[in-house]
Amino acid sequence: MSLIAALRRYHRRVAALGGVVGLIAAVSGPALGQEKLTVRLDFSPWGVHAAMHLAQEKGWFKEAGLQVEVQDGRGSGNTLQLVNAGQVDVGQVQVGLLPQARENGAQVKAFAGFGRRTDLAVLVDRDSPISKVQDFAGKNLVVFAASPWAPFIDYWLKAGALDRQKVTVMFVDPAALWGTYTAKRADGLMSTVPSALPIAEASRPSKAILAEDVGIAFPSYGLIATEQTIEKRGEALKRLIRVQARAWDYLRGNLDEGVTAMVKQRPDAKLDQAAVREQIRLTLEFFDTTATKGKPIGWQAEADWVASLKALEAAGAIKPGWSPSSYYTNALVD
């Protein structure tokens, strides 16, 4: 074989090999190029997590070039601490906790809000004559110490001309919260409507006395990250918001698919599917306020944050001199 022929044969082999390499890159490139994000939820699985689990099941994170690790949590406060410490990238928590956290030095912001209406409530028996704060005189309430209710308890009681001399407030460990209420050792349970009302249905059918009825404003669930993460990983967080908005929009007409996704993603949780379905439905009921109607899922209204900050200040939970922009941003919401 001549030198020229040998060179030609060599180049053909190199070209063929290059084509194979290129094909492999084309097939595996997107998977290899997916950006990793760790998302820490607030608690063990319940309906507010449906959009995360649905997106995993549908492959929507992967489509968006994301590899998302979804972790269960041990409370919104604990998740907030882990995000602030840089141990996880994103937290899904009750974003109304941010003002107090930032006063204590945290450097986190809400970059998307989903449950934008105040969902804090006190559960009582469905047939109870209690309908307002004043009716709790002489009653017992149960709550856990790190609850988002904590800074508002005295403020809420005062709205009904009550105090802790007239109403007994029992602080228990989160694990004992439900047992205390279902055993009827408490007349009322301080929690949130979407999380608590469906769970109570099986053992103690209840109704909700809403905190917003006395002017308490408290933004509920959304996504948080440190200011540094928002600045440096903004494009990935934008994609996360898009996927979550897509999932929540889909869930509006497909509650059962949300339940199915959660059961598949968390098979060991032994979820009550009827309760989870109702939790998802109620979560969606608390998505909008007057100020957010018609706005994209994830968008937060300054008016809602101002109302919350005023309530927290009136309750003595934060000091005067705050600025709403310190706690949230809409820069990543399409």
Residue pairs with C-beta under 8 A, 6 or more apart in sequence:
1 9
30 65
31 62
33 65
34 62
34 65
34 66
34 67
35 65
35 66
35 67
35 233
35 236
35 239
36 66
36 67
36 68
36 69
37 66
37 67
37 68
37 69
37 89
37 90
37 233
37 236
37 237
37 240
38 68
38 69
38 71
38 88
38 89
38 90
39 52
39 68
39 69
39 70
39 71
39 88
39 89
39 90
39 91
39 92
39 223
39 240
40 71
40 73
40 79
40 82
40 83
40 88
40 90
40 91
40 92
41 49
41 52
41 70
41 71
41 72
41 73
41 79
41 91
41 92
42 48
42 73
42 75
42 76
42 79
42 91
42 92
42 93
42 94
42 221
43 72
43 73
43 74
43 75
43 76
44 72
44 73
44 269
45 53
45 72
45 262
45 265
45 266
45 269
45 271
45 276
46 195
46 276
46 279
47 194
47 195
47 198
47 258
47 262
47 275
47 276
47 277
47 278
47 279
47 280
47 281
47 282
47 283
48 92
48 115
48 194
48 195
48 221
48 279
48 280
48 283
49 70
49 92
49 262
50 247
50 251
50 258
50 259
50 261
50 262
50 276
50 280
50 283
51 114
51 244
51 247
51 248
51 251
51 258
52 68
52 70
52 92
52 244
52 247
53 70
53 258
53 261
53 262
53 264
53 265
53 266
54 60
54 247
54 250
54 251
54 257
54 258
54 261
54 262
55 61
55 68
55 243
55 244
55 246
55 247
56 68
56 70
56 261
56 265
57 260
57 261
57 264
57 265
58 247
58 261
60 243
60 246
60 247
61 67
61 68
61 240
61 243
64 239
64 240
64 242
64 243
65 239
66 236
66 239
66 240
66 243
68 240
70 265
71 88
72 266
73 79
73 91
73 93
75 146
75 174
76 91
76 93
76 94
76 97
76 148
77 93
77 97
77 146
78 146
79 88
79 91
79 92
79 93
80 91
80 93
80 97
80 98
80 101
80 106
80 108
80 224
82 88
82 91
83 89
83 90
83 91
83 108
83 224
83 225
83 226
84 101
84 106
84 107
84 108
84 226
86 226
89 225
89 229
89 233
90 223
90 224
90 225
90 229
90 237
90 240
91 108
91 223
91 224
91 225
92 221
92 222
92 223
92 224
93 221
93 222
93 224
94 115
94 148
94 192
94 218
94 219
94 220
94 221
95 110
95 113
95 219
95 220
95 221
95 222
95 224
95 327
95 328
96 148
96 218
96 219
96 220
96 308
96 312
97 148
98 106
98 108
98 109
98 110
98 224
98 327
98 328
99 308
99 309
99 312
99 317
99 318
99 322
99 327
100 151
100 312
100 317
100 318
101 108
102 108
102 326
102 327
103 318
103 319
107 226
107 227
107 228
108 224
108 225
108 226
108 227
109 224
109 225
109 226
109 227
109 230
109 326
109 327
109 328
109 329
110 219
110 222
110 223
110 224
110 300
110 327
110 328
110 329
111 222
111 223
111 224
111 225
111 230
111 237
111 241
111 328
111 329
111 331
111 332
111 333
112 222
112 223
112 241
112 244
112 298
112 300
112 332
112 333
113 219
113 221
113 222
113 292
113 298
113 299
113 300
113 328
114 220
114 221
114 222
114 223
114 244
114 248
114 283
114 287
114 297
114 298
115 194
115 219
115 220
115 221
115 222
115 283
115 286
115 287
116 219
116 220
116 222
116 286
116 287
116 288
116 289
116 292
116 300
116 301
116 304
117 212
117 220
117 286
117 287
117 288
117 289
118 210
118 211
118 212
118 216
118 217
118 218
118 219
118 220
118 286
119 192
119 193
119 194
119 218
119 220
119 286
120 148
120 149
120 152
120 190
120 191
120 192
120 210
120 211
120 212
120 216
120 218
121 190
121 191
121 192
121 193
121 196
121 197
121 208
121 209
121 210
121 211
122 136
122 141
122 188
122 189
122 190
122 191
122 208
122 209
122 211
123 181
123 188
123 189
123 191
123 196
123 197
123 200
123 206
123 207
123 208
123 209
124 130
124 187
124 188
124 206
124 207
124 209
125 204
125 205
125 206
125 207
126 205
126 206
126 207
128 187
128 207
129 135
130 136
130 139
130 187
130 188
130 209
131 209
132 160
132 209
132 213
133 156
133 157
133 159
133 160
133 162
133 209
133 214
134 160
134 161
134 162
135 160
136 157
136 160
136 162
136 167
136 187
136 188
137 160
137 162
137 166
137 167
138 166
138 167
139 167
139 168
139 187
139 188
140 167
140 168
140 169
140 170
140 185
140 186
140 187
140 188
141 167
141 168
141 169
141 170
141 186
141 187
141 188
141 189
141 190
142 169
142 170
142 172
142 177
142 180
142 181
142 185
142 186
142 188
142 189
142 190
143 149
143 150
143 153
143 169
143 170
143 171
143 172
143 177
143 189
143 190
143 191
144 171
144 172
144 173
144 174
144 177
145 171
146 174
147 190
147 191
148 192
148 218
149 156
149 190
149 191
149 211
151 312
151 315
151 316
151 317
152 211
152 216
152 218
152 311
152 315
152 317
153 169
153 190
154 163
154 164
154 315
154 316
155 216
155 311
155 314
155 315
155 316
156 211
156 214
156 216
157 163
157 164
157 166
157 167
159 214
159 215
160 214
170 180
170 185
170 186
172 180
177 189
177 191
178 189
178 199
180 186
180 189
181 189
181 200
181 204
182 200
182 203
182 204
184 204
188 209
189 196
189 200
189 206
192 220
193 208
193 210
193 282
193 286
194 279
194 282
194 283
194 285
194 286
195 279
196 206
196 208
197 206
197 207
197 208
197 278
197 282
198 274
198 275
198 276
198 278
198 279
198 282
199 272
199 275
199 279
200 206
201 275
201 278
202 272
202 275
211 218
215 311
216 311
217 304
217 307
217 308
217 310
217 311
218 308
218 311
219 300
219 304
219 305
219 308
220 286
221 283
222 298
222 300
223 237
223 240
223 241
223 244
223 298
225 233
225 237
229 237
230 237
230 329
230 331
230 332
234 331
234 332
237 332
238 332
238 334
241 298
241 332
241 333
241 334
242 334
244 297
244 298
245 296
245 297
245 298
245 334
248 284
248 287
248 297
249 297
250 257
251 257
251 258
251 280
251 284
252 284
255 277
255 280
255 281
256 277
258 276
258 277
258 280
259 271
259 273
259 276
259 277
259 280
262 269
262 271
262 276
263 271
263 273
287 297
289 301
289 304
291 301
291 302
291 303
291 304
292 299
292 300
292 301
292 304
295 301
296 333
296 334
298 333
299 330
299 333
300 328
300 330
302 324
302 325
305 324
305 327
305 328
306 324
309 318
309 322
309 324
309 327
312 318
313 319
313 320
313 322
